[in-house]
Amino acid sequence: MNTDDFALALSIAFLGSTLAMILILAVRRRVSRHFGASTTYALWFTLGLWFLLPLGALVTTHEAGDPDFVLWTASQEVVSDLETEANSIPAARWPSTPIASPSLSLIESSRLIWIAGAIFWLASLVLIQIRFHRALLAQAKPASPEIVSLTEVLSRSIGLKRPVEIRMIDRPGCPFVIGLLRQSIILPSSFLRDYTEDEQRLALIHELTHIKRHDQWAKCAALVFRALQWPNPVVHFAYKAFCIDQEVNCDSDVLSGQDHTTYDYAAVIA
């Protein structure tokens, strides 16, 4: 496998995933109307296939039994022999004029810029998330026993077996989930005062459903995919649409197991 083959496979992966994103953006609303929110959300996971298939094909075609691989290996042995013979020639026989080193080509320069941009994107995302979590947890307080007990009951009702930590912060807003390995639900300090009992149940079930569905991990994978394609404007529109479809699909799962109207539920999560 040489760099040219890898660059070609990567270009095909970028092109294929871009066309797939454009197609999903064009049909997602129609698919949602006819087949439901879960089907629309599932479409986004096909992007991984569009991106990984060209790279996987590159690996399989350069296995040891492949003729191209054998030819490439033989050529490397010939080059190695020539280098050995060249090193045995006395220095006096070599021209004294220094040979200028070739400059980077446009493709190589673009590749370096893309790699540097992807690393910068990923590093920035990690640092922002670490700072946000530290600042949030520094001011967060443990939830009351009443909320903890309610959360445990609701977790069992939806089949969520692992424990979930509940924290409260002194700021307005809606409940949300943070973390990956140790996920927590963050509630505003006015949660008990501003929400009725039914609204508390719906809000907590919504966040617990996110945890049960591993939506934080899916969003993390989408952020990595976005960082890898940072120069592509389509991926930024696709990421926003993916987040919307994820929320809509979570809402659909919550409503399918509850005896509440869409209006009541929308009033809670708005």
C-alpha atoms as one frame of an Amber mdcrd trajectory, in Angstrom:
protein
   0.000   0.000   0.000   1.513   3.338  -1.021   0.509   6.888  -0.234  -1.028
   7.488  -3.647  -3.410   4.547  -3.237  -4.357   5.714   0.246  -4.966   9.265
  -0.989  -7.174   7.930  -3.789  -9.193   5.745  -1.395  -9.568   8.645   1.023
 -10.778  10.934  -1.768 -13.351   8.331  -2.835 -14.464   7.964   0.795 -14.906
  11.731   1.144 -16.783  11.988  -2.163 -19.036   9.019  -1.418 -19.918  10.200
   2.091 -20.552  13.735   0.813 -22.990  12.472  -1.820 -24.661  10.324   0.857
 -25.020  13.336   3.163 -26.577  15.416   0.385 -29.015  12.573  -0.367 -29.996
  12.171   3.305 -30.475  15.918   3.722 -32.743  15.920   0.666 -34.980  12.978
   1.692 -34.916  12.976   5.515 -38.202  14.829   5.998 -40.056  12.734   3.463
 -38.643   9.539   4.982 -39.735  10.706   8.426 -43.309  11.301   7.238 -43.646
   7.927   5.547 -41.424   5.620   7.627 -41.014   7.312  11.005 -38.302   9.051
  12.985 -36.340   5.853  13.709 -35.789   5.166   9.994 -34.646   8.728   9.386
 -32.201   8.525  12.277 -30.873   5.172  11.051 -30.013   6.704   7.662 -27.217
   8.737   9.256 -25.387   5.586  10.354 -24.979   4.508   6.724 -22.422   7.310
   6.369 -19.920   5.109   8.161 -20.238   2.516   5.400 -19.801   5.114   2.666
 -16.664   6.356   4.396 -15.085   3.041   5.435 -15.827   0.850   2.389 -13.219
   2.470   0.072 -10.586   2.261   2.819 -11.516  -1.355   3.544 -11.311  -2.222
  -0.151  -7.822  -0.699  -0.258  -6.646  -2.931   2.583  -8.126  -6.119   1.137
  -6.660  -5.522  -2.338  -3.151  -5.197  -0.887  -3.072  -8.466   1.019  -0.089
 -10.728   0.577  -1.770 -12.866  -2.078  -2.686  -9.941  -4.308  -0.553  -9.652
  -7.495  -0.187  -5.917  -7.050   1.106  -6.423  -3.537   3.620  -9.044  -4.705
   4.808  -6.744  -7.491   5.119  -3.835  -5.062   7.114  -6.007  -2.617   9.451
  -7.151  -5.400  10.016  -3.563  -6.502  10.925  -2.616  -2.948  13.550  -5.399
  -2.891  15.031  -4.122  -6.165  15.193  -0.589  -4.789  16.908  -1.898  -1.656
  19.528  -3.735  -3.757  20.194  -0.622  -5.828  20.660   1.455  -2.690  23.166
  -1.086  -1.360  25.181  -0.977  -4.603  25.068   2.817  -4.664  26.437   3.020
  -1.148  29.407   0.856  -2.175  30.516   3.296  -4.902  33.377   5.565  -3.796
  32.404   9.121  -3.040  34.785  10.493  -5.668  32.662   9.040  -8.458  29.606
  10.993  -7.357  29.084  14.523  -8.762  30.100  17.292  -6.384  27.191  19.541
  -7.328  24.510  19.350  -4.614  21.075  18.221  -5.741  18.188  20.370  -4.591
  15.557  18.524  -2.570  12.145  18.472  -4.223   9.478  20.725  -2.747   6.132
  19.486  -1.509   3.553  18.939  -4.198   0.112  20.495  -4.060  -1.472  17.172
  -3.090   1.025  16.599  -0.286   0.559  20.149   0.997  -3.223  19.754   0.942
  -2.912  16.470   2.802  -0.799  18.065   5.537  -3.258  20.953   5.859  -6.179
  18.521   6.137  -4.409  16.434   8.816  -3.438  19.536  10.786  -6.992  20.884
  10.585  -8.512  17.577  11.714  -6.124  17.371  14.683  -6.913  20.972  15.596
 -10.677  20.302  15.408 -10.465  17.173  17.561  -8.139  18.766  20.110 -10.373
  21.836  20.361 -13.482  19.694  20.891 -11.797  17.669  23.629 -10.497  20.751
  25.441 -13.849  22.540  25.234 -15.697  19.526  26.607 -13.185  19.021  29.446
 -13.412  22.672  30.491 -17.208  22.639  30.253 -17.541  19.490  32.361 -15.124
  20.734  35.010 -16.827  24.119  35.273 -20.256  22.508  35.391 -19.451  19.831
  37.931 -17.612  22.339  40.117 -20.854  24.199  40.762 -23.202  21.202  40.604
 -24.764  19.798  43.735 -26.224  16.352  44.434 -29.933  16.071  43.735 -32.449
  15.632  46.522 -33.320  12.086  47.658 -36.788  12.580  46.174 -35.404  13.121
  42.662 -32.847  10.332  43.037 -35.575   7.901  44.065 -37.802   8.981  41.162
 -34.925   8.557  38.713 -34.244   5.022  39.932 -37.896   4.066  39.482 -38.027
   5.572  35.981 -34.748   3.889  35.013 -36.187   0.492  35.876 -39.417   1.290
  34.010 -37.573   1.856  30.705 -35.116  -1.014  31.185 -32.037   1.068  32.031
 -29.967  -1.068  34.397 -26.870   1.039  35.069 -27.090   3.777  37.721 -27.279
   7.412  36.629 -26.008  10.287  38.723 -28.298  13.311  39.084 -26.783  16.748
  39.690 -28.368  20.171  40.066 -26.989  23.593  39.113 -28.074  27.127  39.987
 -28.918  28.291  36.499 -32.063  28.293  34.364 -32.517  25.886  31.514 -33.679
  22.417  30.592 -32.308  19.083  31.828 -29.488  17.555  29.771 -26.980  14.702
  29.806 -23.208  15.088  30.091 -20.358  12.600  30.006 -19.535   9.420  28.115
 -18.129   6.777  30.456 -19.932   8.170  33.517 -23.031   9.892  32.257 -24.942
  12.283  34.489 -28.197  14.199  34.180 -27.958  17.891  34.994 -31.118  19.563
  36.313 -31.796  23.239  37.029 -32.180  24.050  40.716 -35.764  25.150  40.035
 -36.701  21.726  38.659 -39.039  20.788  41.527 -40.606  24.232  41.607 -41.106
  24.871  37.877 -42.131  21.353  36.806 -45.237  19.477  37.833 -44.921  15.829
  38.864 -45.941  14.598  35.411 -43.543  17.045  33.764 -40.721  15.874  36.020
 -41.351  12.285  34.981 -41.403  13.136  31.279 -38.264  15.275  31.464 -36.323
  12.595  33.337 -37.539   9.817  31.043 -36.387  11.850  28.053 -32.838  12.169
  29.415 -32.760   8.555  30.619 -33.817   7.433  27.143 -30.850   9.328  25.676
 -28.574   7.373  28.009 -30.233   4.040  27.253 -29.898   4.629  23.490 -26.203
   5.652  23.828 -26.977   8.937  22.090 -23.955  10.640  23.650 -21.657   8.103
  21.995 -23.440   8.541  18.658 -23.030  12.308  18.898 -19.356  11.866  19.778
 -18.842   9.709  16.668 -20.637  12.348  14.592 -18.292  15.026  15.964 -15.254
  12.943  15.002 -16.707  12.427  11.519 -17.287  16.178  11.299 -13.724  16.924
  12.381 -12.281  14.547   9.777 -14.197  16.391   7.061 -13.780  19.914   8.457
 -13.139  21.577   5.042 -16.410  20.104   3.697 -19.331  22.563   4.198 -21.892
  19.778   3.721 -20.754  17.943   6.860 -21.562  20.925   9.088 -25.152  21.117
   7.787 -25.418  17.337   8.112 -24.258  17.394  11.747 -26.961  19.895  12.723
 -29.615  17.815  10.942 -28.288  14.652  12.619 -28.689  16.234  16.079 -32.258
  17.276  15.248 -33.153  13.790  14.010 -31.588  12.261  17.113 -33.800  14.385
  19.356 -36.901  13.653  17.291 -36.193   9.916  17.416 -35.680  10.084  21.192
 -38.967  11.957  21.549 -40.692   9.276  19.482 -39.324   6.528  21.731 -40.470
   8.371  24.863 -43.990   9.001  23.549 -44.406   5.407  22.388 -44.151   4.219
  25.991 -46.117   6.978  27.745 -49.795   7.899  28.093 -49.303  11.575  27.279
 -50.204  13.657  24.272 -47.618  15.182  21.987 -48.709  18.628  23.163 -48.044
  17.796  26.823 -44.662  16.343  26.009 -43.671  19.264  23.778 -44.510  21.694
  26.576 -42.045  19.885  28.868 -39.038  19.710  26.522 -39.541  23.118  24.897
